[in-house]
Amino acid sequence: MTRPRTSAAPQPRRRLLAVAAASLVAVLGASSCSASGDGAKEAGAGKGSATRTVTDIAGEVEVPAEPKRIVSVDFYSPATLVDLGVKPVGVVEGFDSDDPDLRPKRYHDAL
């Protein structure tokens, strides 16, 4: 009797990866646009708009025009956020560890 084929990654892990990718795209998209430039109008952040529409692999997502609290849900985006000048309010366990071997020194003060 043959076993039914299963996917390489369990469904919860796929969903987490999709959410992480969508969050990263939304954060980077929102942080790379200014509210006063032509690019902001093209991204859907017209004058008086409180949200922006970001299109990612899962479709369109409404995000605040100027997010105040950003949480990183993977091991890669905290470094990107810090490099962009954004201090995340939460990061995955391990990245914010006090153990100097677990993260680059330049992020100790930033987080």
VEXRODREN-513510 format. One record per residue: x, y, z of N, C-alpha, C in turn; residue in one letter. Coordinates in steps of 0.001 Angstrom, whole numbers, plus 500000, padded with zeros to 6 digits. Example, Ala and Ser with C-alpha at 12.3 -4.5 7.8 and 13.67 -1.06 7.14 Angstrom:
2
513190494310507800512300495500507800513200496700507800A
512850497750507080513670498940507140512900500030507870S
This chain:
111
500846498826500000500000500000500000500890501236500000M
500580502163499176501400503375499097500860504432500041T
501767505249500498501385506338501401500922507529500571R
499946508265501056499531509466500323500661510495500322P
500766511221499230501810512234499150501464513413500045R
502472513875500732502297515062501559503233516134501056T
502883517351501333503742518454500900504997518494501765S
506011519166501257507290519247501969507162520015503274A
506339521042503292506167521853504502504726521721504984A
504520521566506276503162521492506805502415522801506547P
501085522728506492500270523907506205500535525078507149Q
500627524873508477500883526026509344502197526734509001P
503197525975508619504484526591508274504359527396506982R
503632526873506018503412527615504775502664528910505054R
501657528824505897500884530021506220501772531045506916R
502626530590507843503536531498508537504494532154507550L
505022531383506618505922531943505610505199532950504725L
503957532660504358503189533595503536502917534886504293A
502554534767505569502308535957506387503594536751506576V
504707536058506814505989536747506982506378537486505710A
506213536846504571506552537493503300505645538691503045A
504351538532503302503417539638503098503722540792504042A
504057540477505287504391541520506258505645542272505855S
506652541545505420507896542186505007507670543087503802L
506905542608502832506608543422501655505827544663502064V
504851544498502951504051545637503393504897546658504134A
505749546191505030506598547100505805507578547822504899V
508243547094504033509209547721503135508522548661502156L
507362548273501674506618549147500767506165550416501452G
505682550290502678505212551462503412506361552364503838A
507492551780504184508599552603504666509403553228503536S
509298552689502328510102553236501233509420554390500517S
508153554604500756507430555698500102507300556876501054C
507424558064500502507182559251501323505763559722501062S
505180560386502021503800560832501900503658562049501002A
504750562720500641504641563947499864505141563822498433S
505778562724498072506336562588496734505345562017495742G
505730562001494454504877561432493418504690559936493620D
505705559256494124505618557821494356504523557470495342G
504277558334496317503236558067497303501866558076496647A
501634558986495696500345559033495015500144557781494179K
501212557302493540501113556093492744500846554877493612E
501315554877494840501122553736495736499770553760496415A
498950554781496148497628554840496734497577555616498030G
498590556403498332498611557177499569498385558641499242A
497220558957498716496898560333498376496756561177499625G
496606562496499419496469563402500567495254563013501396K
495427562999502690494345562670503599494105561173503762G
494858560361503070494682558912503157495351558383504419S
494625557556505168495188556996506392495816555635506147A
495541555043504993496102553731504687496696553727503290T
497459552694503028498075552446501725497694551059501273R
497544550875500003497285549549499467498591548993498929T
498987547848499456500210547181499023499802545858498387V
500306545606497195500014544354496514501176543395496732T
500853542220497259501877541199497480501416539901496831D
502105538833497099501788537553496471500389537051496846I
499874537457497995498561537009498446497434537925497977A
497756539043497345496740539989496898497021541377497437G
495957542149497630496107543509498135495905543545499644E
496710544364500307496657544501501760496624545987502087V
495742546386502995495698547771503465496613547890504681E
497549548821504626498459549061505746498414550542506089V
498719550903507333498752552321507692499763553072506828P
499437554317506491500343555126505673501662555363506395A
501598555553507691502805555736508498502713554818509716E
503154553564509570503038552620510688503850553067511898P
503280552914513072503945553320514318504611552135515017K
503987550953514929504499549763515617504656548646514596R
505893548159514453506189547114513481506786545922514214I
506275544738513911506765543496514498507367542655513378V
508530542096513627509179541217512660508837539778513009S
508429539003512012508013537626512268508976536596511691V
510177537010511306511176536058510838512562536507511294D
513589535749510959514943536062511410515659537068510521F
515118537382509352515828538226508401515379539684508424Y
514093539938508619513617541314508535514023542214509698S
514340541730510920514789542679511945516027543458511507P
516975542787510892518185543471510435517851544492509355A
516959544130508443516556545053507382515844546258507966T
514949546020508921514229547130509545515188548087510243L
516136547550510991517112548393511693517948549169510687V
518350548516509602519129549204508570518337550332507916D
517010550208507878516157551254507322515813552332508344L
516294552177509575516029553176510603514750552945511382G
514172551766511275512935551424511976513280550524513150V
512756550844514329512977549999515499511735549133515707K
511836547824515430510667546967515615510309546838517096P
509000546755517374508558546601518760508616545151519202V
508780544233518255508890542823518580509644542083517499G
510458541132517912511193540287516969511099538845517447V
511420537907516570511347536497516934512371536169518010V
512052535172518812512955534755519880514271534280519280E
515353534703519855516673534340519356517373535525518726G
516647536317517930517273537483517304517556538555518345F
516668538687519325516852539723520339517543539188521591D
518216538078521463518908537462522588520064538331523068S
520379538238524349521533538954524895522840538235524591D
522745537031524071523943536276523710524582536918522479D
525792537464522601526411538177521480526697537292520279P
526697535983520461526944535093519328525712534920518441D
524547535330518934523319535089518187522899536230517272L
523486537389517398523141538475516484524314539426516332R
524376540121515222525479541053514996525513542160516047P
526705542620516389526865543623517441526139544920517132K
526055545299515858525439546588515530523950546630515856R
523324545467516101521907545447516412521618545433517910Y
522627545240518751522386545195520196521749546483520695H
522289547630520309521743548905520774520470549281520032D
520349548853518786519192549228517979517910548553518445A
518035547383519045516842546672519495516742546810520984L
